Amino acid sequence: MTATDRALELLAIAAEAADAKQAENAVALDVSGPLPFADVFLIVSGRNERQVSAIASEIEDKLIENGTKPLRREGKSEGRWVLLDFGDLVVHVFHDDDRMFYALERLWSDCPAIPLGQ
């Protein structure tokens, strides 16, 4: 399977929003094969809790502006690992330290990367 056009459209909006808040090390993975509930993971990092929250808020705001509300939101108050679930797209916004610890890219290394137009 491959990610749907809708998931790729949401990914482009989210990646642009993350970039606007100086998110670092953006990686997109096509998880449509092993996961029945999502097509794409977007993983980005922030340098501190404040930036992580700002990145997550910007992504959420831009996707809402484009007609997509989050189904779930976790971790925003802590600012260490924010998970935003938009159905086809799941966004992980990590503090640098937590991203290295959880290593989602390694966990999902069998999933193909999706190029980001940044």
Secondary structure, 3 states (H helix, E strand, C coil): CCCCHHHHHHHHHHHHHHHHCCCEEEEEEECCCCCCCCCEEEEEEECCHHHHHHHHHHHHHHHHHCCCCCCEEECCCCCCEEEEECCCEEEEEEEHHHHHHHCHHHHCCCCCEECCCC
